[in-house]
């Protein structure tokens, strides 16, 4: 298991990673001036690749798990509000990636802001769908706290770590301090989602990492 926390960045390995870039030793922090332009360039590269995938209809929206409840550690109850997939994930072993954040200006007491974010956030697909290894994402929210989470199926542990570094750098200046974290766990996403009536039809799933 590897964890990326909001403590100024992380030190992942340095193999080829998400969006076709390499990670390097040292913190990844989007608020650092020398890092900001690099993160922007990586986002642009990922967005261009996403546009190509969309043009070839290789990125998809699904409704199978929309509305389902995912019970995470500590009994936190998350609602799936969107599910997206890509046909270009690759052939590396699948790992599971969980990203948490609390967007600035959103609270459990401001449902209209959450409503707006959850609809405009579809545009954020450009930030990740073109990243190397991306295969599936469950977009989730904990209504009780206003926290958001992305639960991903990713092809390749190193690529998942690299994407985790990239997306936490993007999210950190947009989120409340200390709320951004990412965690990579070995094994396919479906292996970590458990339900008595099976993963296909279940409306409540337990997330075991």
DRENNUKOL-193597 format. One line per 8 residues: number of its first residue (from 1); their letters; for each residue x, y, z of N, C-alpha, C, CB. Coordinates in Angstrom, 2 decimals, padded with zeros to 5 digits, always signed. Glycine has a CB too. Example, Ala and Ser with C-alpha at 12.3 -4.5 7.8 and 13.67 -1.06 7.14 Angstrom:
BEGIN
1	AS	+013.19:-005.69:+007.80:+012.30:-004.50:+007.80:+013.20:-003.30:+007.80:+011.31:-004.47:+009.05 ~ +012.85:-002.25:+007.08:+013.67:-001.06:+007.14:+012.90:+000.03:+007.87:+014.08:-000.60:+005.72
***
This chain:
BEGIN
1	XXXXXXXX	+000.84:-001.19:+000.00:+000.00:+000.00:+000.00:+000.88:+001.24:+000.00:-000.95:+000.01:+001.22 ~ +000.47:+002.25:-000.73:+001.19:+003.51:-000.73:+000.20:+004.62:-000.48:+001.96:+003.74:-002.06 ~ +000.60:+005.61:+000.29:-000.30:+006.70:+000.61:+000.35:+008.02:+000.28:-000.72:+006.65:+002.08 ~ -000.42:+008.92:-000.32:+000.04:+010.26:-000.65:-000.81:+011.21:+000.17:-000.06:+010.57:-002.20 ~ -000.23:+011.92:+001.09:-001.01:+012.77:+001.98:-000.74:+014.23:+001.69:-000.70:+012.45:+003.44 ~ -001.63:+015.08:+002.18:-001.49:+016.53:+001.99:-000.52:+017.08:+003.03:-002.86:+017.25:+002.10 ~ +000.74:+016.74:+002.83:+001.78:+017.23:+003.73:+002.85:+017.91:+002.91:+002.38:+016.09:+004.58 ~ +002.44:+018.57:+001.85:+003.37:+019.28:+000.98:+003.80:+018.47:-000.21:+004.57:+019.70:+001.75
9	XXXXXXXX	+003.28:+017.25:-000.37:+003.61:+016.45:-001.54:+004.01:+015.05:-001.15:+004.72:+017.10:-002.33 ~ +004.73:+014.33:-002.02:+005.16:+012.98:-001.76:+006.40:+012.69:-002.55:+004.07:+011.99:-002.09 ~ +007.01:+011.58:-002.24:+008.21:+011.13:-002.92:+007.93:+009.80:-003.59:+009.40:+011.01:-001.95 ~ +007.27:+009.76:-004.74:+007.01:+008.52:-005.44:+008.25:+008.06:-006.19:+005.84:+008.66:-006.39 ~ +008.25:+006.81:-006.71:+009.35:+006.39:-007.55:+009.40:+007.20:-008.84:+009.24:+004.90:-007.87 ~ +010.39:+006.97:-009.68:+010.55:+007.80:-010.86:+010.48:+007.02:-012.15:+011.85:+008.53:-010.80 ~ +009.37:+006.26:-012.38:+009.17:+005.58:-013.65:+008.28:+006.42:-014.53:+008.56:+004.20:-013.45 ~ +008.08:+006.02:-015.82:+007.10:+006.71:-016.63:+005.77:+006.67:-015.92:+006.99:+006.10:-018.03
17	XXXXXXXX	+005.01:+007.76:-015.97:+003.77:+007.80:-015.20:+002.61:+008.37:-015.98:+003.97:+008.58:-013.95 ~ +001.68:+008.94:-015.21:+000.44:+009.41:-015.76:+000.69:+010.53:-016.77:-000.48:+009.89:-014.66 ~ -000.19:+010.61:-017.74:-000.14:+011.66:-018.76:+001.19:+011.67:-019.51:-000.38:+013.01:-018.12 ~ +001.92:+010.57:-019.48:+003.16:+010.48:-020.21:+004.31:+011.21:-019.58:+002.95:+010.98:-021.57 ~ +004.25:+011.59:-018.28:+005.36:+012.26:-017.66:+006.03:+011.35:-016.66:+004.91:+013.55:-016.98 ~ +007.17:+011.79:-016.13:+007.90:+011.03:-015.13:+007.83:+011.74:-013.80:+009.36:+010.81:-015.55 ~ +007.77:+010.94:-012.72:+007.85:+011.53:-011.40:+009.31:+011.65:-011.01:+007.06:+010.69:-010.36 ~ +009.61:+012.56:-010.10:+010.98:+012.79:-009.66:+011.01:+012.91:-008.15:+011.58:+014.06:-010.32
25	XXXXXXXX	+012.14:+012.61:-007.53:+012.22:+012.76:-006.08:+011.90:+014.20:-005.68:+013.61:+012.36:-005.57 ~ +011.30:+014.37:-004.51:+010.96:+015.71:-004.04:+009.46:+015.90:-003.96:+011.56:+016.77:-004.95 ~ +009.08:+016.98:-003.30:+007.66:+017.24:-003.13:+007.01:+017.71:-004.42:+007.45:+018.27:-002.04 ~ +005.73:+017.33:-004.56:+004.93:+017.85:-005.66:+003.93:+018.81:-005.04:+004.21:+016.70:-006.46 ~ +004.03:+020.08:-005.36:+003.19:+021.09:-004.74:+002.83:+022.13:-005.78:+003.90:+021.75:-003.53 ~ +001.54:+022.18:-006.12:+001.11:+023.09:-007.17:+001.23:+024.55:-006.76:-000.32:+022.80:-007.56 ~ +001.38:+024.83:-005.47:+001.51:+026.22:-005.03:+002.93:+026.74:-005.16:+001.05:+026.36:-003.59 ~ +003.88:+025.84:-005.41:+005.27:+026.26:-005.59:+005.44:+026.85:-006.99:+006.24:+025.07:-005.37
33	XXXXXXXX	+005.94:+028.07:-007.16:+006.02:+028.71:-008.47:+006.73:+027.87:-009.52:+006.72:+030.01:-008.34 ~ +007.82:+027.20:-009.16:+008.56:+026.43:-010.16:+007.80:+025.20:-010.62:+009.89:+026.02:-009.61 ~ +006.85:+024.76:-009.79:+006.07:+023.58:-010.13:+004.81:+023.92:-010.91:+005.70:+022.83:-008.88 ~ +004.25:+025.12:-010.67:+002.98:+025.49:-011.27:+002.95:+025.34:-012.78:+002.65:+026.88:-010.91 ~ +003.90:+025.92:-013.51:+003.90:+025.78:-014.97:+004.01:+024.33:-015.42:+005.03:+026.59:-015.57 ~ +004.77:+023.53:-014.68:+004.94:+022.13:-015.06:+003.62:+021.37:-014.91:+006.04:+021.46:-014.22 ~ +002.93:+021.62:-013.80:+001.64:+020.97:-013.59:+000.66:+021.39:-014.69:+001.08:+021.31:-012.20 ~ +000.69:+022.68:-015.05:-000.19:+023.15:-016.13:+000.11:+022.47:-017.44:-000.06:+024.64:-016.29
41	XXXXXXXX	+001.40:+022.27:-017.74:+001.77:+021.60:-018.98:+001.32:+020.15:-018.98:+003.28:+021.67:-019.20 ~ +001.44:+019.50:-017.84:+001.00:+018.11:-017.74:-000.50:+018.00:-017.92:+001.42:+017.51:-016.39 ~ -001.24:+018.95:-017.31:-002.69:+018.96:-017.47:-003.09:+019.17:-018.92:-003.31:+020.03:-016.60 ~ -002.40:+020.07:-019.61:-002.70:+020.32:-021.02:-002.43:+019.09:-021.87:-001.88:+021.50:-021.53 ~ -001.34:+018.40:-021.58:-001.01:+017.19:-022.34:-002.07:+016.11:-022.12:+000.37:+016.66:-021.92 ~ -002.50:+015.97:-020.87:-003.53:+014.99:-020.56:-004.85:+015.36:-021.25:-003.74:+014.88:-019.04 ~ -005.19:+016.66:-021.23:-006.43:+017.10:-021.86:-006.43:+016.83:-023.36:-006.64:+018.59:-021.61 ~ -005.30:+017.06:-024.02:-005.21:+016.80:-025.46:-005.43:+015.31:-025.76:-003.85:+017.25:-026.00
49	XXXXXXXX	-004.84:+014.46:-024.94:-005.03:+013.03:-025.15:-006.48:+012.63:-024.87:-004.06:+012.22:-024.25 ~ -007.10:+013.27:-023.88:-008.51:+012.99:-023.59:-009.39:+013.35:-024.76:-008.95:+013.75:-022.34 ~ -009.13:+014.50:-025.37:-009.92:+014.92:-026.54:-009.83:+013.87:-027.65:-009.42:+016.29:-027.06 ~ -008.63:+013.34:-027.87:-008.49:+012.30:-028.87:-009.28:+011.05:-028.53:-007.04:+011.94:-029.04 ~ -009.28:+010.67:-027.26:-010.05:+009.49:-026.83:-011.55:+009.73:-026.97:-009.70:+009.13:-025.37 ~ -011.98:+010.95:-026.64:-013.40:+011.28:-026.79:-013.81:+011.23:-028.26:-013.70:+012.67:-026.21 ~ -012.95:+011.75:-029.12:-013.25:+011.75:-030.56:-013.40:+010.32:-031.09:-012.16:+012.48:-031.33 ~ -012.65:+009.39:-030.51:-012.72:+008.00:-030.93:-013.71:+007.19:-030.10:-011.35:+007.36:-030.86
57	XXXXXXXX	-014.46:+007.89:-029.25:-015.49:+007.27:-028.40:-014.92:+006.17:-027.52:-016.61:+006.70:-029.27 ~ -013.80:+006.47:-026.90:-013.15:+005.50:-026.02:-013.28:+005.90:-024.54:-011.68:+005.35:-026.40 ~ -013.99:+006.97:-024.27:-014.32:+007.37:-022.91:-015.83:+007.32:-022.77:-013.76:+008.81:-022.58 ~ -016.31:+006.73:-021.66:-017.74:+006.42:-021.54:-018.30:+006.84:-020.18:-017.97:+004.93:-021.77 ~ -019.58:+007.20:-020.19:-020.36:+007.43:-018.98:-021.24:+006.21:-018.74:-021.22:+008.73:-019.11 ~ -021.39:+005.82:-017.47:-022.23:+004.67:-017.12:-023.18:+005.07:-016.00:-021.37:+003.44:-016.71 ~ -024.28:+004.35:-015.88:-025.24:+004.60:-014.81:-025.36:+003.41:-013.86:-026.59:+004.94:-015.40 ~ -024.56:+002.37:-014.07:-024.72:+001.14:-013.30:-024.63:+001.38:-011.80:-023.67:+000.13:-013.71
65	XXXXXXXX	-023.67:+002.22:-011.36:-023.49:+002.41:-009.92:-023.89:+003.80:-009.46:-022.06:+002.15:-009.56 ~ -024.43:+004.63:-010.33:-024.86:+005.97:-009.91:-025.98:+005.83:-008.88:-025.32:+006.82:-011.14 ~ -025.84:+006.52:-007.76:-026.81:+006.43:-006.68:-026.46:+005.41:-005.63:-028.14:+006.13:-007.23 ~ -025.50:+004.55:-005.90:-025.08:+003.54:-004.92:-024.35:+004.19:-003.76:-024.19:+002.47:-005.59 ~ -024.39:+003.53:-002.62:-023.66:+003.97:-001.43:-022.41:+003.12:-001.26:-024.56:+003.90:-000.17 ~ -021.28:+003.78:-001.05:-020.03:+003.09:-000.77:-019.66:+003.40:+000.68:-018.88:+003.51:-001.76 ~ -019.55:+002.37:+001.49:-019.21:+002.53:+002.90:-017.69:+002.39:+003.05:-019.96:+001.50:+003.80 ~ -017.02:+003.49:+003.39:-015.56:+003.51:+003.49:-015.12:+003.31:+004.93:-014.99:+004.83:+002.94
73	XXXXXXXX	-013.82:+003.44:+005.16:-013.26:+003.26:+006.49:-013.92:+004.21:+007.48:-011.75:+003.49:+006.47 ~ -014.12:+003.71:+008.69:-014.74:+004.53:+009.72:-016.23:+004.68:+009.56:-014.12:+005.86:+009.73 ~ -016.83:+003.91:+008.64:-018.27:+003.99:+008.42:-018.71:+005.17:+007.59:-018.95:+004.03:+009.72 ~ -017.77:+005.85:+006.94:-018.13:+007.01:+006.11:-018.95:+006.54:+004.91:-016.85:+007.77:+005.64 ~ -020.09:+007.18:+004.69:-021.02:+006.77:+003.64:-020.94:+007.75:+002.47:-022.47:+006.69:+004.20 ~ -020.50:+007.23:+001.34:-020.30:+008.03:+000.14:-021.34:+007.65:-000.91:-018.87:+007.85:-000.42 ~ -021.83:+008.64:-001.61:-022.80:+008.41:-002.69:-022.11:+008.56:-004.04:-024.00:+009.39:-002.58 ~ -022.27:+007.58:-004.90:-021.72:+007.66:-006.26:-022.62:+008.55:-007.10:-021.58:+006.23:-006.90
81	XXXXXXXX	-022.06:+009.63:-007.65:-022.88:+010.50:-008.50:-022.48:+010.44:-009.97:-022.78:+011.93:-008.00 ~ -021.40:+009.73:-010.29:-021.01:+009.56:-011.68:-020.04:+008.37:-011.79:-020.35:+010.87:-012.25 ~ -020.10:+007.68:-012.92:-019.13:+006.62:-013.20:-018.63:+006.79:-014.64:-019.76:+005.20:-012.99 ~ -017.33:+006.83:-014.81:-016.74:+006.98:-016.14:-015.68:+005.89:-016.35:-016.12:+008.40:-016.33 ~ -015.47:+005.52:-017.61:-014.47:+004.52:-017.94:-013.74:+004.91:-019.22:-015.11:+003.13:-018.10 ~ -012.60:+004.27:-019.43:-011.83:+004.44:-020.66:-011.45:+003.07:-021.20:-010.56:+005.31:-020.42 ~ -011.43:+002.96:-022.52:-010.99:+001.72:-023.17:-009.48:+001.66:-023.33:-011.66:+001.58:-024.52 ~ -008.78:+002.71:-022.89:-007.34:+002.81:-023.16:-006.49:+002.60:-021.92:-007.02:+004.16:-023.77
89	XXXXXXXX	-007.00:+001.82:-020.96:-006.29:+001.65:-019.70:-004.94:+000.98:-019.83:-007.12:+000.88:-018.77 ~ -004.86:-000.01:-020.71:-003.60:-000.72:-020.89:-003.66:-002.13:-020.36:-002.47:+000.03:-020.22 ~ -002.50:-002.77:-020.27:-002.44:-004.18:-019.89:-001.68:-004.42:-018.59:-001.80:-004.98:-021.00 ~ -001.22:-003.36:-017.93:-000.54:-003.52:-016.65:-001.52:-004.05:-015.59:+000.10:-002.18:-016.19 ~ -001.01:-004.68:-014.53:-001.90:-005.15:-013.46:-002.73:-004.00:-012.88:-001.09:-005.83:-012.33 ~ -003.98:-004.26:-012.59:-004.88:-003.22:-012.08:-004.64:-002.97:-010.61:-006.33:-003.60:-012.32 ~ -004.59:-001.70:-010.23:-004.53:-001.31:-008.82:-005.70:-000.36:-008.55:-003.16:-000.62:-008.48 ~ -005.90:-000.08:-007.27:-006.99:+000.78:-006.85:-006.42:+002.07:-006.26:-007.90:+000.06:-005.81
97	XXXXXXXX	-006.99:+003.19:-006.67:-006.54:+004.50:-006.21:-007.72:+005.25:-005.62:-005.89:+005.32:-007.37 ~ -007.54:+005.76:-004.39:-008.58:+006.54:-003.73:-008.04:+007.94:-003.47:-009.04:+005.87:-002.42 ~ -008.75:+008.97:-003.95:-008.36:+010.37:-003.76:-009.46:+011.07:-002.97:-008.12:+011.08:-005.14 ~ -009.08:+011.77:-001.90:-010.02:+012.55:-001.08:-009.71:+014.03:-001.21:-009.95:+012.10:+000.41 ~ -010.76:+014.86:-001.10:-010.54:+016.31:-001.01:-011.83:+016.98:-000.56:-010.07:+016.89:-002.36 ~ -011.71:+018.17:-000.03:-012.87:+018.99:+000.33:-012.71:+020.32:-000.40:-012.99:+019.19:+001.89 ~ -013.54:+020.52:-001.38:-013.45:+021.72:-002.22:-013.76:+022.97:-001.41:-014.42:+021.61:-003.42 ~ -012.96:+023.99:-001.59:-013.21:+025.27:-000.91:-014.60:+025.79:-001.28:-012.13:+026.31:-001.28
105	XXXXXXXX	-015.31:+026.30:-000.28:-016.61:+026.91:-000.53:-017.77:+025.95:-000.54:-016.57:+027.62:-001.81 ~ -017.49:+024.64:-000.40:-018.59:+023.67:-000.35:-018.69:+023.10:+001.06:-018.39:+022.52:-001.38 ~ -019.90:+023.04:+001.57:-020.16:+022.44:+002.88:-021.44:+021.64:+002.78:-020.25:+023.54:+004.00 ~ -021.67:+020.84:+003.82:-022.93:+020.08:+003.87:-024.13:+021.01:+003.95:-022.92:+019.13:+005.07 ~ -023.89:+022.25:+004.41:-024.98:+023.23:+004.54:-025.20:+024.05:+003.27:-024.68:+024.17:+005.70 ~ -024.43:+023.78:+002.21:-024.60:+024.52:+000.94:-024.84:+023.55:-000.20:-023.35:+025.39:+000.65 ~ -026.00:+022.89:-000.19:-026.26:+021.87:-001.21:-026.29:+022.42:-002.63:-027.57:+021.20:-000.93 ~ -026.61:+023.69:-002.80:-026.66:+024.24:-004.16:-025.26:+024.33:-004.76:-027.32:+025.63:-004.15
113	XXXXXXXX	-024.24:+024.63:-003.93:-022.87:+024.66:-004.43:-022.43:+023.25:-004.83:-021.92:+025.25:-003.38 ~ -022.81:+022.27:-004.02:-022.48:+020.88:-004.36:-023.16:+020.49:-005.65:-022.90:+019.93:-003.22 ~ -024.40:+020.90:-005.82:-025.16:+020.58:-007.04:-024.44:+021.14:-008.26:-026.61:+021.14:-006.96 ~ -023.99:+022.39:-008.16:-023.28:+023.00:-009.28:-021.96:+022.29:-009.57:-023.02:+024.49:-009.00 ~ -021.19:+022.02:-008.52:-019.89:+021.38:-008.71:-020.05:+020.00:-009.34:-019.15:+021.27:-007.38 ~ -021.01:+019.23:-008.87:-021.17:+017.86:-009.36:-021.59:+017.81:-010.82:-022.18:+017.13:-008.52 ~ -022.11:+018.91:-011.35:-022.46:+018.95:-012.77:-021.33:+019.53:-013.61:-023.73:+019.77:-012.97 ~ -020.74:+020.61:-013.17:-019.65:+021.19:-013.96:-018.39:+020.33:-013.88:-019.33:+022.61:-013.49
121	XXXXXXXX	-018.29:+019.48:-012.85:-017.09:+018.67:-012.69:-016.91:+017.65:-013.81:-017.13:+017.95:-011.37 ~ -017.96:+017.41:-014.59:-017.80:+016.52:-015.75:-016.69:+017.04:-016.67:-019.13:+016.40:-016.54 ~ -016.52:+018.37:-016.70:-015.45:+018.96:-017.52:-014.07:+018.55:-017.01:-015.58:+020.49:-017.53 ~ -013.99:+018.18:-015.73:-012.71:+017.78:-015.16:-012.22:+016.44:-015.70:-012.82:+017.72:-013.65 ~ -013.06:+015.77:-016.47:-012.64:+014.54:-017.13:-011.38:+014.80:-017.96:-013.78:+013.99:-018.04 ~ -011.25:+016.02:-018.47:-010.08:+016.37:-019.27:-008.79:+016.26:-018.46:-010.21:+017.79:-019.82 ~ -008.89:+016.35:-017.12:-007.70:+016.34:-016.28:-007.14:+014.95:-016.03:-008.00:+016.98:-014.98 ~ -007.93:+013.89:-016.32:-007.44:+012.56:-015.96:-007.69:+011.47:-016.99:-008.06:+012.15:-014.69
129	XXXXXXXX	-008.72:+011.61:-017.83:-009.08:+010.49:-018.71:-008.01:+010.16:-019.74:-010.38:+010.79:-019.42 ~ -007.14:+011.13:-020.02:-006.05:+010.88:-020.96:-004.76:+010.44:-020.30:-005.80:+012.10:-021.76 ~ -004.79:+010.29:-018.98:-003.59:+009.88:-018.26:-003.32:+008.39:-018.46:-003.72:+010.21:-016.77 ~ -002.07:+008.05:-018.61:-001.67:+006.67:-018.86:-002.12:+005.78:-017.71:-000.15:+006.57:-019.06 ~ -002.86:+004.73:-018.03:-003.30:+003.76:-017.04:-004.72:+003.94:-016.55:-002.40:+003.82:-015.89 ~ -005.34:+005.11:-016.79:-006.71:+005.32:-016.30:-007.67:+004.35:-016.95:-007.15:+006.76:-016.57 ~ -008.50:+003.71:-016.13:-009.48:+002.76:-016.64:-010.91:+003.04:-016.18:-009.09:+001.37:-016.23 ~ -011.07:+003.38:-014.90:-012.43:+003.62:-014.39:-012.37:+004.54:-013.18:-013.13:+002.29:-014.02
137	XXXXXXXX	-013.43:+005.34:-013.02:-013.54:+006.22:-011.87:-014.97:+006.24:-011.35:-013.09:+007.63:-012.22 ~ -015.12:+006.07:-010.04:-016.37:+006.33:-009.36:-016.24:+007.69:-008.68:-016.73:+005.20:-008.33 ~ -017.09:+008.63:-009.08:-017.09:+009.97:-008.50:-018.05:+009.94:-007.30:-017.54:+011.08:-009.57 ~ -017.56:+010.31:-006.10:-018.34:+010.12:-004.90:-018.32:+011.36:-004.00:-017.82:+008.91:-004.13 ~ -019.37:+011.48:-003.17:-019.47:+012.57:-002.22:-020.01:+012.02:-000.91:-020.37:+013.71:-002.76 ~ -019.48:+012.52:+000.19:-020.04:+012.24:+001.50:-020.92:+013.42:+001.88:-018.90:+011.99:+002.58 ~ -022.22:+013.24:+001.81:-023.16:+014.35:+002.02:-023.04:+014.93:+003.43:-024.59:+013.89:+001.76 ~ -022.73:+014.09:+004.40:-022.69:+014.56:+005.79:-021.59:+015.58:+006.02:-022.49:+013.39:+006.73
145	XXXXXXXX	-020.49:+015.49:+005.30:-019.36:+016.40:+005.51:-019.08:+017.32:+004.33:-018.13:+015.60:+005.80 ~ -019.58:+016.96:+003.14:-019.25:+017.72:+001.94:-017.93:+017.31:+001.33:-019.21:+019.17:+002.26 ~ -017.31:+016.24:+001.85:-016.05:+015.75:+001.28:-016.32:+015.00:-000.02:-015.32:+014.83:+002.29 ~ -015.36:+015.09:-000.96:-015.46:+014.37:-002.23:-014.35:+013.32:-002.32:-015.38:+015.35:-003.43 ~ -014.61:+012.31:-003.12:-013.62:+011.25:-003.31:-013.72:+010.72:-004.74:-013.83:+010.09:-002.28 ~ -012.58:+010.36:-005.27:-012.53:+009.66:-006.55:-011.95:+008.28:-006.31:-011.68:+010.45:-007.60 ~ -012.67:+007.26:-006.71:-012.21:+005.88:-006.54:-011.92:+005.33:-007.93:-013.29:+005.00:-005.79 ~ -010.65:+005.01:-008.20:-010.20:+004.68:-009.55:-009.73:+003.24:-009.66:-009.08:+005.62:-009.96
153	XXXXXXXX	-009.97:+002.67:-010.83:-009.25:+001.48:-011.28:-008.16:+001.98:-012.21:-010.21:+000.43:-012.00 ~ -006.91:+001.64:-011.89:-005.77:+002.16:-012.65:-004.87:+001.01:-013.08:-004.96:+003.19:-011.81 ~ -004.36:+001.07:-014.29:-003.46:+000.04:-014.80:-002.01:+000.45:-014.56:-003.71:-000.20:-016.30 ~ -001.36:-000.28:-013.64:+000.03:-000.01:-013.34:+000.19:+000.78:-012.06:+000.68:+000.73:-014.48 ~ +000.86:+000.20:-011.07:+001.05:+000.86:-009.78:+001.86:+002.15:-009.92:+001.73:-000.07:-008.81 ~ +002.93:+002.12:-010.71:+003.77:+003.30:-010.86:+003.01:+004.44:-011.53:+005.03:+002.97:-011.67 ~ +002.19:+004.09:-012.53:+001.39:+005.11:-013.20:+000.36:+005.70:-012.25:+000.69:+004.52:-014.43 ~ -000.21:+004.86:-011.37:-001.19:+005.35:-010.39:-000.54:+006.28:-009.39:-001.85:+004.17:-009.66
161	XXXXXXXX	+000.67:+005.94:-008.93:+001.40:+006.82:-008.02:+001.71:+008.17:-008.67:+002.69:+006.15:-007.55 ~ +002.11:+008.12:-009.93:+002.43:+009.35:-010.64:+001.19:+010.22:-010.82:+003.04:+009.03:-012.00 ~ +000.06:+009.59:-011.15:-001.18:+010.36:-011.28:-001.59:+010.93:-009.92:-002.31:+009.48:-011.85 ~ -001.42:+010.15:-008.86:-001.75:+010.64:-007.53:-000.97:+011.89:-007.17:-001.50:+009.58:-006.50 ~ +000.32:+011.91:-007.54:+001.13:+013.10:-007.30:+000.62:+014.29:-008.10:+002.60:+012.83:-007.65 ~ +000.27:+014.05:-009.34:-000.21:+015.11:-010.23:-001.55:+015.67:-009.75:-000.35:+014.58:-011.67 ~ -002.52:+014.79:-009.46:-003.86:+015.28:-009.16:-003.93:+015.92:-007.77:-004.88:+014.15:-009.25 ~ -003.12:+015.46:-006.81:-003.11:+016.14:-005.51:-002.51:+017.54:-005.62:-002.33:+015.31:-004.49
169	XXXXXXXX	-001.53:+017.70:-006.52:-000.98:+019.03:-006.75:-002.02:+019.96:-007.37:+000.26:+018.95:-007.65 ~ -002.86:+019.41:-008.26:-003.94:+020.20:-008.87:-004.99:+020.57:-007.82:-004.59:+019.42:-010.03 ~ -005.35:+019.61:-006.96:-006.45:+019.80:-006.02:-006.08:+020.67:-004.82:-006.93:+018.47:-005.54 ~ -004.81:+020.63:-004.40:-004.43:+021.27:-003.15:-004.82:+022.74:-003.07:-002.96:+021.13:-002.95 ~ -004.52:+023.58:-004.06:-004.91:+025.00:-003.93:-006.41:+025.24:-004.05:-004.19:+025.82:-004.99 ~ -007.15:+024.25:-004.52:-008.60:+024.39:-004.68:-009.38:+023.84:-003.49:-009.04:+023.68:-005.94 ~ -008.66:+023.22:-002.55:-009.31:+022.51:-001.45:-008.94:+023.10:-000.10:-008.94:+021.03:-001.48 ~ -009.71:+022.75:+000.91:-009.40:+023.22:+002.25:-008.10:+022.57:+002.74:-010.56:+022.92:+003.23
177	XXXXXXXX	-007.29:+023.30:+003.51:-005.99:+022.76:+003.96:-006.14:+021.44:+004.71:-005.29:+023.78:+004.85 ~ -005.28:+020.49:+004.35:-005.27:+019.20:+005.02:-006.28:+018.19:+004.52:-005.48:+019.41:+006.44 ~ -007.11:+018.57:+003.55:-008.18:+017.66:+003.12:-007.78:+016.77:+001.95:-009.39:+018.45:+002.74 ~ -006.66:+017.06:+001.30:-006.29:+016.33:+000.08:-005.40:+015.13:+000.42:-005.57:+017.26:-000.93 ~ -005.77:+013.98:-000.06:-004.93:+012.80:+000.13:-005.20:+011.82:-000.98:-005.18:+012.13:+001.51 ~ -004.26:+010.91:-001.20:-004.43:+009.87:-002.21:-003.75:+008.61:-001.72:-003.87:+010.31:-003.58 ~ -004.31:+007.48:-002.10:-003.83:+006.19:-001.60:-003.92:+005.17:-002.71:-004.64:+005.73:-000.37 ~ -002.84:+004.45:-002.95:-002.79:+003.39:-003.96:-002.72:+002.05:-003.25:-001.59:+003.59:-004.93
185	XXXXXXXX	-003.61:+001.14:-003.65:-003.68:-000.18:-003.03:-003.62:-001.23:-004.13:-004.98:-000.34:-002.17 ~ -002.83:-002.27:-003.94:-002.75:-003.35:-004.92:-004.08:-004.06:-005.05:-001.66:-004.34:-004.55 ~ -004.36:-004.56:-006.25:-005.57:-005.34:-006.49:-006.62:-004.56:-007.24:-006.14:-005.82:-005.19 ~ -007.46:-005.27:-008.03:-008.49:-004.62:-008.82:-009.53:-003.91:-007.96:-009.18:-005.63:-009.70 ~ -010.13:-002.88:-008.50:-011.13:-002.11:-007.77:-012.28:-003.00:-007.29:-011.68:-000.99:-008.64 ~ -012.80:-003.85:-008.16:-013.94:-004.67:-007.78:-013.61:-005.62:-006.63:-014.43:-005.47:-008.96 ~ -012.34:-005.97:-006.48:-011.95:-006.85:-005.37:-012.05:-006.14:-004.03:-010.52:-007.36:-005.58 ~ -012.05:-004.81:-004.05:-012.13:-004.03:-002.82:-013.55:-003.54:-002.53:-011.19:-002.84:-002.89
193	XXXXXXXX	-014.49:-003.82:-003.43:-015.89:-003.44:-003.23:-016.70:-004.70:-002.97:-016.46:-002.66:-004.47 ~ -017.29:-004.80:-001.79:-017.98:-006.03:-001.40:-019.44:-005.77:-001.13:-017.32:-006.63:-000.17 ~ -020.27:-006.70:-001.57:-021.70:-006.59:-001.36:-022.31:-007.97:-001.36:-022.35:-005.70:-002.43 ~ -023.35:-008.17:-000.55:-023.98:-009.48:-000.43:-024.68:-009.90:-001.71:-024.96:-009.48:+000.71 ~ -025.24:-008.94:-002.43:-026.00:-009.30:-003.62:-025.19:-009.16:-004.90:-027.24:-008.46:-003.72 ~ -023.87:-009.06:-004.76:-023.01:-009.02:-005.95:-022.71:-007.61:-006.38:-023.65:-009.77:-007.08 ~ -021.53:-007.38:-006.97:-021.10:-006.01:-007.30:-021.88:-005.37:-008.44:-019.65:-006.02:-007.66 ~ -022.56:-006.17:-009.26:-023.25:-005.60:-010.41:-024.54:-004.89:-010.01:-023.55:-006.68:-011.43
201	XXXXXXXX	-025.34:-005.53:-009.12:-026.66:-004.98:-008.80:-026.68:-004.22:-007.48:-027.67:-006.10:-008.74 ~ -025.64:-004.31:-006.68:-025.67:-003.78:-005.32:-025.88:-002.27:-005.30:-024.39:-004.13:-004.59 ~ -026.68:-001.81:-004.33:-026.86:-000.38:-004.12:-026.09:+000.08:-002.89:-028.35:-000.05:-003.97 ~ -025.52:-000.87:-002.13:-024.62:-000.51:-001.04:-023.41:-001.42:-001.09:-025.34:-000.61:+000.33 ~ -022.23:-000.82:-001.14:-020.98:-001.56:-001.27:-020.04:-001.16:-000.15:-020.34:-001.31:-002.65 ~ -019.33:-002.13:+000.37:-018.31:-001.84:+001.38:-016.96:-001.75:+000.71:-018.31:-002.94:+002.50 ~ -016.26:-000.65:+000.97:-014.93:-000.45:+000.42:-013.90:-000.95:+001.43:-014.68:+001.04:+000.06 ~ -013.18:-001.99:+001.05:-012.18:-002.60:+001.94:-010.80:-002.42:+001.30:-012.48:-004.12:+002.20
209	X	-009.96:-001.59:+001.91:-008.63:-001.31:+001.38:-007.55:-001.83:+002.33:-008.44:+000.21:+001.13
***
